[in-house]
Each structure stands twice: as structure tokens, then as C-alpha cells.
Amino acid sequence: MDFGFIASTFVRLLAGIPLALELAAGSIVIGGLIGLFIALLRLSGIKALAAVAWLYVLVIRSIPLLVLLFLVYYGLGQFTAVRKSILWPFLRDPFWCALLALSINASAYAAEIIRGGLLSVSPNQIEAARACGMSPFLTFRRITLPLAIRQAIPAYSNELIAMVKATSLASLVTLLEISGIATNIAAETYRPIEVYVAAGIIYLMINVILAQAVGLLEAYLSPERNRSSSVALATVENGIIQ
């Protein structure tokens, strides 16, 4: 194992981080918004809309991301209507195809996570908000959605990490993010082990930082948990001292 070569490769792979983060951040945001819409459809109480949303989640979660990426990148261009539409300048670009595939994939998982968060909100809190004169929309915006987000953050953090790792598939549609650059270096040097060790270190660093950031966000949004933990710890310490 040549650690000097790993270090030099690590430096070269840093150039792919911005593109990987753009794909990850874009798919998380777009997928989250689509997921929220799908989750609301499933909880709408309208059977037809709920069935469509359920089918969407079932289909997207059942299709491997790699297959979905190839369907978007290679498949959409087969339709004349698509090539003549205003969307073609975007859909012929591998970046937008990769972003679209990642966002669609993320939306199905986000929908289930958000739906679980919405279902976790106590009906008593909603009734209290309405008793204060809040409209259904205001209740959802100020009470239901914030509480649901707090409940969904721990589960959604796994999806964030999964999206960062999923960006490595973008190299299969000619995008030179971390894995794309690593593949080129491995082909040039015939030293795949050191190259992919360096790539793995970069993904590890990104995901560790992301996990820490999500943990800080969760602590910020749930200060009462920190207070409870501090009180419990102080009680135990006092008991030990006494």
C-alpha cells in the first residue's frame, strides 16, 4: 500500500467534491419537497389520491437507483416528444438527468419518513391549536409540520447519508464527481486499491461531518431533551456523591 500515492490521489479527488455535494443537496431538497407532497396525498383521506401516492412510493422504492438513472439518461431521449419539448436542453445534460433520477429516488423514501413524522404528531396538540383559533393551514404550518420535522430528522439523516453515497452512480453517466475522477485515475495508473481507498476516505469524511451537523440540528430543535438529559445526569451524579 503506497500511502504517498493515496495522499496525492486524495488531493486530486477533492476536485469532485463540489459536484457530488451539488447533486446530493439538490436531490435532498427536491426529493424532500416531492416527498412532502406525496405524504400529504397519502394522508389526504381521498382514496384515489392516496392510492396514486401509495403506488408511486411502491414503484420508485422497488426500482434500483441505477436502473432509474439509466431510464432517465438513456430512455427519455428515445421519445420524439421529449426531444422536441422545452425540457430537452435539460434532459440531454447528464447533470440534470442524474439530479432528476436522484431526486425521484429520494422522494419515495422521504415521503414515508415525512408521513411517519406527520402521524407522530399528537391529535391533542392539533386540537389545542384549533381551539386557539388557528385555521387548518396555519395549524399545519406552525404546529404539525415543525413537530413532524423534529420527529423525522433522525430517520431522514440516514437518507441524507445514502444520497451522498448514491451520487457515486453519477459517474456512470459521464459526470466527473468523486467516483468519476477515481475511475479515471484508476484506469490511468492501474492502481485501483489505493485510488478507491482515497475515494472511500473522502466519502467517510463527508458523511461524518454530515452526521455531526444533523446531530447538532436535532439537538437545536429539541432543547428539552438536552435539559432532561442534563437533569438526569445531575441527579445521578448527586446520588453518587451522596
C-alpha positions in Angstrom: 0.0 0.0 0.0 1.6 3.2 -1.2 0.4 5.9 1.3 2.1 8.7 -0.7 0.2 7.8 -3.8 -3.0 7.6 -1.7 -2.3 11.2 -0.4 -1.7 12.5 -3.9 -4.8 10.8 -5.2 -6.8 12.2 -2.3 -5.8 15.7 -3.3 -6.9 15.1 -6.9 -10.2 13.7 -5.9 -11.1 16.8 -3.9 -12.0 18.4 -7.2 -15.0 16.2 -7.4 -16.5 17.1 -4.1 -18.4 20.3 -5.2 -20.3 18.3 -7.9 -21.1 15.5 -5.5 -22.4 17.9 -3.0 -24.4 19.8 -5.6 -26.1 16.5 -6.6 -26.7 15.4 -3.0 -28.0 18.8 -1.8 -30.2 19.2 -4.9 -31.7 15.8 -4.7 -32.3 16.1 -1.0 -34.2 19.4 -1.3 -36.2 18.5 -4.4 -36.8 14.9 -3.2 -37.9 16.3 0.2 -40.4 18.7 -1.4 -41.8 16.0 -3.6 -41.9 13.6 -0.7 -43.9 16.1 1.4 -46.4 16.4 -1.4 -46.7 12.6 -1.7 -47.0 12.2 2.0 -49.8 14.8 2.1 -51.6 12.9 -0.7 -51.4 9.6 1.3 -52.8 11.3 4.4 -55.4 13.4 2.5 -58.2 10.9 3.2 -59.1 10.9 -0.5 -58.8 7.2 -1.6 -58.0 7.9 -5.2 -55.1 10.3 -4.4 -53.9 8.1 -1.5 -53.8 5.1 -3.9 -51.8 7.1 -6.5 -49.3 8.2 -3.9 -49.0 4.7 -2.5 -48.4 3.3 -5.9 -45.8 6.0 -6.6 -43.9 5.1 -3.5 -44.1 1.4 -4.2 -42.9 1.6 -7.7 -40.0 4.1 -7.0 -38.8 2.2 -4.0 -38.9 -1.1 -5.9 -36.7 0.2 -8.8 -33.0 0.2 -8.2 -31.4 3.7 -8.5 -29.0 2.5 -11.2 -31.9 1.3 -13.3 -33.8 4.6 -12.7 -30.7 6.6 -13.7 -30.3 4.7 -16.9 -34.1 5.1 -17.7 -33.8 8.8 -17.3 -30.5 9.3 -19.1 -30.9 6.8 -21.9 -34.7 6.3 -22.0 -36.2 9.8 -22.2 -34.2 10.7 -25.3 -35.9 7.9 -27.2 -39.2 9.8 -27.3 -39.6 12.4 -30.1 -42.0 14.4 -28.0 -39.3 14.8 -25.3 -36.6 15.8 -27.8 -38.9 18.5 -29.2 -40.1 19.8 -25.8 -38.7 22.7 -23.9 -37.3 20.2 -21.4 -34.8 18.7 -23.8 -32.0 21.2 -23.2 -32.0 20.0 -19.6 -32.7 16.3 -20.2 -29.8 15.9 -22.6 -27.4 17.2 -19.9 -26.1 14.4 -17.7 -26.1 16.6 -14.6 -29.8 17.3 -14.8 -30.6 13.7 -15.7 -28.6 12.5 -12.6 -30.2 15.1 -10.4 -33.7 14.1 -11.6 -33.1 10.4 -11.0 -31.6 11.0 -7.6 -34.5 13.4 -6.6 -37.2 10.9 -7.8 -35.5 8.1 -5.8 -35.1 10.3 -2.7 -38.7 11.5 -2.9 -40.2 8.0 -2.3 -38.1 7.4 0.8 -38.7 11.0 2.0 -42.5 10.5 1.6 -42.5 7.6 4.0 -40.3 9.3 6.5 -42.4 12.5 6.4 -45.6 10.6 6.6 -44.3 8.8 9.7 -43.4 12.2 11.2 -46.8 13.6 10.5 -48.6 10.6 12.0 -46.5 11.0 15.2 -48.0 14.4 16.0 -50.4 14.1 18.8 -54.1 14.9 17.9 -54.3 16.8 21.2 -51.8 19.4 20.0 -53.7 19.9 16.8 -57.0 20.3 18.8 -55.3 22.8 21.1 -54.1 24.9 18.1 -57.6 24.9 16.6 -59.1 25.8 20.0 -56.8 28.9 19.9 -58.5 29.9 16.6 -55.8 28.7 14.2 -57.0 27.8 10.7 -56.2 24.3 9.4 -53.4 25.7 7.2 -51.9 27.8 10.0 -52.1 24.8 12.3 -50.3 22.7 9.8 -47.6 25.3 9.1 -46.9 26.3 12.7 -47.7 23.1 14.7 -48.0 19.9 12.7 -45.1 20.4 10.2 -42.5 21.6 12.7 -43.3 18.8 15.1 -43.2 16.3 12.2 -39.8 17.6 11.0 -38.4 17.2 14.5 -39.6 13.6 14.6 -38.4 12.8 11.1 -34.9 14.2 11.4 -33.2 11.1 12.9 -34.7 8.8 10.2 -34.0 11.4 7.4 -30.4 11.6 8.4 -29.9 8.1 7.1 -31.4 9.2 3.8 -29.1 12.2 3.6 -26.0 9.9 4.0 -27.5 7.5 1.5 -27.9 10.3 -1.0 -24.3 11.3 -0.6 -23.1 7.8 -1.4 -25.6 7.5 -4.2 -24.0 10.4 -6.1 -21.2 7.9 -6.9 -23.5 6.4 -9.6 -23.5 9.7 -11.5 -20.1 8.7 -12.8 -21.9 6.1 -15.0 -23.4 8.9 -17.0 -20.1 10.7 -17.6 -20.2 13.1 -14.6 -16.8 13.6 -13.0 -17.6 13.7 -9.4 -15.5 11.8 -6.8 -16.1 8.3 -8.2 -15.8 9.5 -11.8 -12.4 11.1 -11.2 -11.4 8.0 -9.2 -12.3 5.7 -12.1 -10.2 7.8 -14.5 -7.2 7.8 -12.2 -7.5 4.0 -11.6 -7.6 3.5 -15.4 -4.5 5.6 -15.9 -2.4 4.2 -13.1 -3.7 0.6 -12.8 -3.7 1.0 -9.0 -7.4 0.7 -8.1 -7.0 -0.2 -4.5 -5.1 3.0 -3.5 -7.4 5.1 -5.6 -10.6 3.8 -4.2 -9.2 3.8 -0.6 -8.7 7.6 -1.1 -12.2 7.9 -2.5 -13.6 6.0 0.4 -11.8 8.3 2.9 -13.4 11.3 1.2 -16.9 9.8 1.4 -16.3 8.9 5.0 -15.2 12.4 5.9 -18.3 13.9 4.2 -20.7 11.6 5.9 -19.1 12.0 9.3 -19.4 15.8 9.0 -23.0 15.5 7.8 -23.9 13.2 10.6 -22.5 15.6 13.1 -24.4 18.5 11.5 -27.6 16.6 11.7 -27.0 15.7 15.3 -26.4 19.4 16.1 -29.6 20.3 14.3 -31.6 17.7 16.1 -30.2 19.0 19.5 -31.1 22.6 18.5 -34.7 21.6 17.6 -35.1 19.5 20.7 -33.7 21.6 23.6 -36.0 19.9 26.1 -34.2 16.6 25.5 -30.9 18.2 26.4 -32.4 19.7 29.5 -33.9 16.4 30.5 -30.6 14.6 29.9 -28.7 17.2 32.0 -31.2 16.9 34.9 -31.0 13.2 34.8 -27.2 13.3 34.7 -27.1 15.8 37.6 -29.4 13.6 39.7 -27.2 10.5 39.1 -24.1 12.5 40.0 -25.7 13.8 43.2 -26.7 10.3 44.1 -23.1 9.0 43.6 -21.6 11.9 45.6 -24.0 11.3 48.4 
